[in-house]
Amino acid sequence: MPLALLPDRAIVAVTGPDASSFLQGLVTCNVETLPEGEARLGALLSPQGKILFDFLVSRAPDGYRLDVARDRAPDLAKRLTLYKLRARVAVEALPLAVAAGWGEDAPSSALRDGRLAALGRRLYAPEIPAADAEAEAYAAHRIALGVPEGGADFAFGDAFPHEALMDQLGGVDFKKGCYIGQEVVSRMQHRGTARTRIVPLAYRDGEAAPAGETVTAGERSLGQTGSGAGSRGLASLRIDRLGEALAAGEVVRAGGRAVEVEKPGFATFAWPA
């Protein structure tokens, strides 16, 4: 099993007697139903329903651990601390390294990645000397599976959970009680108003375009590119405009490069014929 150290990830711990109820009332996922051994996708939203932080949350003996982008960890800890009020919780960064493993023979101490079984497992430890793969290899694995990541494929404060496929990857519980931004997310779910989705691109010839390039079809602007690796990439696209372009027989281009747009293998949302 390849095991890659992820130096761009960090751990924020939420501990204390009220840790479960505290997080349950703030984040998109259901922490009360979170089983041992799983790292579940979740997010903290703005009141307008846009993603401020995305993370993988898992149980710990004294509370929960949030696996978050390292450059976002201090802000996440600060934001959670502001919400504490009288809750009996402590929020702090932990000096743990983060690694991802995929394929066979995962370490018994590793957590299942709740987003998608094929993503593999997460490992948190003070040191991970057994890492034998580069972070770029894991990024390529993630991109090939069509799984987006905050900061790489969407801007924080700008995307709704549906647009980042959180509804497809177990990151939103539509049956739990209220949380910040819940009303907007629920409305998008029940009205089916998510027109933008992050989807995979297969480049016909050569390397993926850099992030931030415009995706076009004829005169239409469909969206922009996110992360890429080799001849694969992700892009945030207007699915309705993509359907119009495909119906018109137009070639889709990302940064001027011809691409095939694919529906993620795990996705259940409507897709243009």
SVG drawing of the C-alpha trace seen along z (x, -y; Angstrom):
<svg xmlns="http://www.w3.org/2000/svg" viewBox="-38 -34 49 40">
<polyline fill="none" stroke="black" stroke-width="0.4" points="0.0,0.0 1.5,-3.4 1.6,-5.7 2.1,-9.4 2.9,-12.0 0.6,-15.0 2.6,-18.0 -0.2,-20.4 -2.6,-18.9 -2.9,-19.4 -5.1,-18.2 -7.4,-20.4 -8.8,-18.6 -12.2,-19.3 -12.4,-17.7 -14.5,-17.8 -17.9,-16.6 -19.8,-18.8 -17.7,-18.0 -20.3,-16.0 -23.2,-18.4 -21.0,-21.3 -19.8,-20.1 -23.2,-18.6 -24.8,-22.1 -22.1,-23.6 -20.9,-21.3 -22.6,-19.7 -21.9,-16.1 -23.4,-14.0 -20.8,-13.5 -23.1,-11.6 -23.5,-8.7 -19.8,-8.7 -18.4,-5.1 -15.0,-4.3 -12.4,-3.9 -13.9,-6.3 -12.8,-9.8 -16.0,-11.5 -16.1,-14.5 -17.6,-17.7 -17.5,-21.4 -18.1,-24.6 -20.2,-27.0 -21.0,-30.7 -24.6,-31.7 -25.1,-32.0 -24.3,-28.3 -20.8,-28.6 -17.9,-26.5 -15.4,-28.2 -13.5,-25.1 -13.7,-21.5 -12.2,-18.6 -12.3,-15.0 -13.6,-14.4 -12.9,-11.3 -13.5,-10.1 -10.8,-10.3 -10.9,-8.9 -11.7,-12.4 -13.6,-14.0 -12.9,-14.5 -10.0,-15.2 -10.5,-17.5 -8.1,-16.8 -7.9,-20.1 -5.6,-22.1 -2.6,-23.2 -2.9,-26.9 -6.5,-26.9 -6.0,-25.2 -5.3,-28.3 -8.4,-30.0 -10.6,-27.0 -9.4,-26.7 -10.1,-30.4 -13.5,-30.2 -14.5,-27.2 -13.3,-28.9 -15.5,-31.9 -18.5,-29.5 -17.7,-27.9 -19.7,-30.3 -20.5,-28.1 -19.9,-24.7 -17.5,-22.5 -15.0,-22.0 -11.4,-22.7 -10.1,-23.5 -6.4,-23.1 -4.0,-22.1 -2.3,-18.7 1.4,-18.0 0.4,-15.1 1.5,-14.3 -1.1,-13.3 -0.6,-10.5 -2.9,-8.9 -2.6,-5.2 -4.4,-3.5 -4.5,-0.1 -4.0,3.2 -2.6,3.8 -3.6,0.6 -2.2,0.2 -4.7,1.4 -4.4,-2.0 -5.5,-3.9 -9.0,-5.3 -11.3,-4.6 -11.8,-7.6 -15.5,-8.0 -15.7,-10.0 -15.0,-7.0 -13.6,-3.6 -11.1,-3.8 -9.5,-6.9 -8.0,-4.5 -7.2,-5.4 -5.9,-8.3 -3.2,-7.9 -2.4,-10.4 0.7,-10.0 3.6,-12.1 5.9,-10.6 5.2,-8.6 8.6,-7.2 7.0,-4.5 5.8,-6.9 7.0,-5.7 5.1,-8.0 5.0,-11.7 2.0,-13.9 1.8,-14.5 1.1,-10.8 -1.9,-10.9 -3.2,-14.1 -3.0,-12.3 -5.0,-9.4 -7.6,-11.8 -8.0,-13.7 -8.3,-10.5 -11.2,-9.5 -12.9,-12.9 -12.8,-13.9 -12.4,-17.7 -10.5,-19.4 -10.9,-22.8 -8.3,-25.4 -7.3,-23.3 -10.6,-22.9 -12.8,-25.5 -12.2,-28.8 -13.2,-28.9 -16.1,-31.3 -17.2,-30.9 -18.7,-27.4 -21.8,-25.7 -21.5,-22.1 -23.4,-20.7 -21.0,-22.4 -18.0,-20.7 -19.8,-17.3 -20.2,-17.1 -23.7,-15.8 -22.3,-13.0 -19.4,-12.1 -21.2,-11.8 -20.3,-15.3 -23.8,-16.5 -26.5,-14.9 -29.9,-16.1 -31.7,-14.5 -29.8,-15.9 -30.8,-19.0 -29.8,-22.6 -26.2,-23.8 -24.8,-27.0 -25.9,-27.5 -28.3,-24.5 -31.3,-26.3 -29.6,-27.2 -28.1,-23.7 -31.5,-22.1 -33.2,-24.4 -30.7,-23.5 -31.2,-19.8 -35.0,-19.9 -35.3,-22.3 -32.5,-20.8 -30.9,-24.2 -27.2,-23.1 -26.3,-24.0 -22.5,-24.0 -20.5,-20.9 -16.9,-19.9 -16.3,-17.2 -13.3,-15.3 -11.6,-16.3 -9.6,-13.9 -7.2,-15.9 -7.0,-14.6 -3.4,-15.5 -0.8,-16.5 -0.8,-17.7 -3.7,-19.2 -4.1,-22.9 -3.1,-24.9 -5.7,-25.8 -7.8,-28.9 -8.0,-28.5 -11.3,-29.1 -13.3,-26.2 -15.1,-27.0 -17.2,-25.4 -17.6,-27.6 -18.6,-31.0 -19.8,-29.6 -17.9,-29.9 -18.6,-26.8 -16.4,-27.4 -12.8,-27.0 -10.2,-24.4 -9.0,-23.2 -6.2,-20.8 -4.6,-18.5 -2.2,-15.7 -0.9,-14.2 -3.7,-14.1 -6.4,-14.3 -7.9,-17.3 -11.0,-18.7 -13.1,-21.7 -16.0,-23.6 -18.6,-23.7 -22.1,-24.9 -23.8,-21.5 -26.6,-23.2 -24.2,-25.0 -22.2,-21.8 -25.4,-20.1 -26.1,-22.9 -22.6,-22.6 -22.7,-18.9 -26.1,-19.1 -24.6,-21.6 -21.6,-19.3 -19.1,-21.8 -15.6,-20.8 -15.0,-21.6 -11.6,-23.2 -9.8,-23.9 -7.2,-26.6 -7.4,-26.1 -6.8,-22.3 -9.4,-19.9 -11.0,-17.8 -13.6,-15.1 -15.8,-16.0 -16.8,-13.0 -19.4,-12.4 -17.8,-11.2 -18.2,-7.4 -19.8,-7.9 -22.2,-10.7 -25.9,-10.4 -26.9,-13.8 -28.4,-14.4 -26.0,-14.4 -26.4,-15.7 -27.1,-13.0"/>
</svg>
